[in-house]
Amino acid sequence: MTKQYISTQMIPERDEPALFINPRSEQIAAFAEEAITGEDQPKVRLLADSSEIKDALYSFLTASKIAELIHREQLSLRTLTEPVQNTIFTTESETVVPVMDNHSISSSDPELVSSVYGEFDSRFEAAEQYHLRTPALSVVKETLREEIGDDIAADLDEVLAHAEEISNSNEYLSIVEIMLILAARNEVLLYDVSKWGEDTGIASKATFSRAKSALEDAGLIETEKVPLDIGRPRLRLIATDELATADLKILSTEIQSPL
């Protein structure tokens, strides 16, 4: 029997989570995208090779969505220690093995399913948890609104709603560069946005500082000193005319990274 590719709709409404074993990076990304936008919130335990997980996490958007699923307790992520020949998706009632051309072979034979589920349930329990550094998407949005302001949070929502390539290639702007550009459009202090970024777990203050210098050297943002009563002046980020009027829908992919 063949059926459509692995989908969250295949997970029955039971307390026991499904097991997703040995998926490739693109399968991890596709599954996270569906799970984050679906109405249902099925629970999945994902066991994959660390290199495949790392590749899936290269994109900030994918990584933040996976982190969001973990934050919601929908997803548990652990690493394989022994090789598995195929990708396997199994619940207590059905086992699915993806094959070519976006299809899969499935079985609901009770003896087979029980054997497969039991085997990988044990292997998952013995595996080590994979620790993400990327913060959950909801945490990014909530803390940005609380600590920096509503306007920049709305700008980020607009960018993320139309972005598919953030941090997915060296050619495109990274999430750090985008946050600096949005901060410049809203004339936020470098200190404030970099502290928020470090506290949230997006990147260190030093990374924000290096990205700021690269954007400034490329003529994409400007800075002005803001004197303080005590201590060194701080830098206010200011957008150039080009960035001040740029369409946020294409910001992440139309402007190349200077880094």
N, C-alpha and C positions, 0 to 999 in steps of 0.2 A: 504494500500500500504506500503510495506517495502522497504527500500533502505539502501545503505551502511552507515556506521557510520558518524557522523557529520564531515564535511570537509570544508575547506575554499573554495573549488570549488562550494559549494552549495550557496555561497553568490553572488547574481546578481550584475552586474556592475551598481550600482546606488549610488547616493550621500548619501542616508540615510544608516547609519551603521546597521549591524545586531545586534541582542540582544542574548546573551548567558546567560541564567538564571539558577542559582543553579547548576553549574557543580561540580563534585567531583574533588579532587586534581589531580587524574590521568588524568581526562579529560582536566583539565586546562593545565597540562604539555604537553599532546599529541597535543592539539590545538596550543599551543605556538610553539612547535617543527615544526609543519607543516607550520604555518604562517610565521615563520622566514626563512624557506628555500624555500618557494613557489615563483614562478615567479610573481604571482599577489600579490597585496598589499591591500586586502580588509580591511575595517574598522569594528571593532567589539567593542561593549560595553558589558563588562562582569560584571555581578552582582552575587556575590557568598557569601556564609557564610565565615566569617573571618577565621575560623579554617581551612577550605578547602584551602583558599588562602595561609595561613601560611604553611600548609603541602606541597603545591606545590612549595613554595619558599625555602624549606629546602635545595634543591640542588642548589648550586651556578650556575650551568649551566642553569637550568631552570629559576631561578630568573633573571639571566642576560639577557636571551632571552626575558622574559616578559618585563623587563626594556627596552630592545632594541625596542620592539614593541611600548611601550609607548613613547619612545624617537622619534620614526618615526611618531608618531601620528596615528598609526594603531589601537591602543588599548586604551580603557579607562577602568579603573578597580575601581569598587565600591563594598561596602559591603551590604549584605542583612540585613534588620532590622526585617523583618517578615518572618516566614518560608514559603517555597514553597514546595509542595508535590513532584513534579517531576523536572527533568532537562528539560529545554525547550530551543530550539534554534529557533529563529524566525526572518524572514525578513518581508518586507511589502507585500511579495507575497506568502510566505510559512511558515508554522509552523511545527517543527519537535520535536518529543519526543523520546529520545533513549529508547530502550528496551533491552532485553537480547540478548546474542550471537552476539554482535557487529552489531546489526541492529537497525532500528528506524522506527517509524510510522510517516507519514507526512500527511499534509492536505494543499490544496491550495484553500479551500473554502473561498471566499472573505470576507464573514461576520465573520467567525470564525477567520481568520487570522487578520483581522482588529481589532477585539475585543482583541485578545491576544497581538498583537503588541502594541496597544494603552495602555493596562493595564500596561505592563512592561516597556514601554517607560516612562510612568509617574512615576513608581516606581524607575526606574534608575535615573531620573532627581532629585528625592527627596533624593536619597541615598548619603552617604558620600564617598568621594574618599579614596581609599586605598593607603597609601604612602609607596613606596618601599625604602629600604635603599641600596639595591644592585645597582651598577651602570650598565648602558647599556653596552653590550659587545663591541660595537664599540668604546665607550669612554675608556674602559679599554685598548683596543689594541692601540688606537691612542695616548693616553697619555703615555703609556709605551714606545712606540717607540720614542716619542718626548723627554721624560724626562730621560729615562734610556738608551735606545739604540736599534738599529735595531736587533742585535743578540739575545738579550733576548726576544724581541717581536716575532721574528721568532720561537724561542723555544716554546713560549707560544702558538702560532698558531698550532704548531705540536702536543703539548699536548692536546689542546682543540679539535683538529680534531679527536682524537681517544679516548677521555675520555667520559665516561658516568656516572661515579660514584663520581665525585668530590663533596665533601661535602654531599654526599647522604647517608653516613653511617659513624659511628665513626671509622670503621676499615680502611677507606681509607683516603688518604691525603686530607686535606682541601685546598682551594685556597690559603690561607696564607702560608701554608707549601710548596705548589708547587712553589709559587713565590719566597720563600726563597731559595729553592733548585735550581731554575733556576738562581737566582741571584748569588748563590755560583758557579754554573757552568760557569758563566761569570765574576766572581770575582768583583761583585758590592759591594759597601759599604752598610752596614746594614742601615745606616742613610738615604741613597738615596732611597732604595726600600721601607722602612717603611714610609718615608715621602710621597712618591708617593702613597702608599696604603691608607694612611690616607686621603690625599687630594682627591683621587679618590672616596673614600667611601667604599673601600673593608673592611678595619679594622683599628683600632687605632694603633698608634705606640707601645703602651703597648702590644697589642695582637701580633704584629710582634715580639716584644722582647721576650715574653713568648714562642712563637713557635720556635724562634731561639735557645733558651736555651734547649728546649726539643729535637730538632734535633741534637744539639751539644752533649747533654748527650747521645743520642742514637748512636752517632758515624757516623751520616749521613753527617754532615757538620763540617767544622773547621773555625776558625777565626784567623785573625792576626791584630795587632794594626797598624794603619797608623798615624804617627805623623802629627800634624798640626802646622803651624807657631804660631797660637794663639788658646788657648783652649785645651780641652782634646783630646787625640787621638781618632780616629774613627775606627770601626771594619770593616775589609774587609771580606766578606764571601768567603769561599773556599770549593769546593766540594772535598769529599774523592774520592779515586780512583774508588770505586764502583759507585758513582753517576756521576762522570765525564764521564764515558763510558756507562752509563745506556741508554737503548733505550727509547726515549721520548714517543714513541707510547704506552708503557706500564707503564710509570712512575706513573700515577695517581692511578693505581689499583694494581700494583705488590708490592709496598712498603707500609707497614702498618704505620698508624699514630702513633707516640709516645705519642701524647697528650691524 
